[in-house]
Amino acid sequence: MNNKITEISPAILARAQAGEITAARLHEYQSFLHEIETKFMNHRIILDNRYCRWFAKGEMNLDQLRHFVQQFSVFSHFFLVAQLKKMINAGNLESYRASKEILANEIGVIFRKPGQAASGSGGPLTDAEKDLSADPELVSTEGTVDGGTFKFKAGHFEWLLRIAEQLGLRFTDLGKRKHGTTTTLFFCDELERLYGSEDASIGEGASFAVENWAAAGFWKQLVEGLKRYKSREIPDLKLAFFTWHDAVEDQHASHTQDELAEVFFKEEFDRQKFISSGLEMLDGVARFWDGLYDDLHLTQAA
């Protein structure tokens, strides 16, 4: 993995060349990027997630997979709360819209691909086209929700429900606080406290940490393990929730530095708050995965 955090983006270099950013501030920014690279990307949950390393082998039994999907459903549902707070606390319209776009996509607004006609401008869809456009394995991982189509079945929680039902779980088994373990709920609460913070330095620190954790490869480990389980146990297992997120996270990391620079060059930016928040957020992430790993003994095959 190479997120190239320490490489200054062309957009920032262009601002420096235009005189908008002094050489001294550019040096401070480069030092800041190096500090993030050192502290965030060397966090143990990014370097070696023991649960995901185990999961990738695909050796889980049905109870272990059910437990994983149930806990992930709680995280997935309560991420919406944190994302809504991030949107509400945005410092400008651009950030507000960016946060709203993530939230809208999570609840079922399909990204409209670049160059694709806006919803309703291309005439009525055939039944076959409707089916395809609602299939999360076929919808776009890029573009914008502006002009996109809302579909209940395109909501991310409903994708997760599809695989859960194949494992014998029901809607009433998923996504509520009562279904979460202590470690899962700790993670959800830390997301709301840090990622959704009113303080821009805290919120952006947590956001940057979450984005780089998500892009660090854990989705690929989950997909690998699920594909192995699928080939062994349930040939038609629906993996779209996981394969889609794996695909979209490959693209997200490239946008994070521009968002980071937007915050760093503001007068009110607090470097220490940003770093502390990011590390606390990664500790929260670690509690989630550590909890799942510790729970494995409860669901081991006899």
ABEGO torsion letter per residue (X at the ends): XBAGAABBBAAAAAAAAAGABBAAAAAAAAAAAAAAAAAAAABAAAABBAAAAAAAAGABBAAAAAAAAAAAAAAAAAAAAAAAAAAAABABAAAAAAAAAAAAAAAGBBBBBBGBBBBGAAEBBBAAAAAAAABAAABBABEBABGBBBBAAABAAAAAAAAAAAAGBBAAABGBAAABBAAAAAAAAAAAAAAABABAAAAAAAAAAAAAAAAAGAAAAAAAAAAAAAAAABAABBAAAAAAAAAAAAAAAAAAAAAAAAAAABAABBAAAAAAAAAAAAAAAAAAAAAAAAAAAAABBX
